[in-house]
Amino acid sequence: MNTKLTLTIDKSVIKQAKAYAEQQGRSLSAVVENYLKAVTKKEEVVSKDDELSPIVKSLMMNRPKVDLPKDYDYKEELSKIRDEKYKKYWDNE
């Protein structure tokens, strides 16, 4: 079931988006809907009916898949990187 949605968007963005949609042979609504589907789905496979734009596909396909341990602490890793980066300054004090 489709529902109408009203958005407030800058005129220049709308103009560019309409031109893009026309180039793709799709409606602006279809482009926006597919984008929203892409950003709200995690790792789900998109069906043929829900074809994504080439830009969205490239953004999703080119990102590396990383498997981290359950106990991984990104804050600790960032702290280590920062400490290593600025160690030379601390040593000069």
Buried (B, 14 or more C-beta within 10 A) or exposed (E): EEEEEEEEEEEEEEEEBEEBBEEBEBEBEBBBBBBEBBEEEEEEEBEEEEBBBEEBEEEBEEEEEEEEEEEEEEEEEEEEEEEEEEEEEEEEE
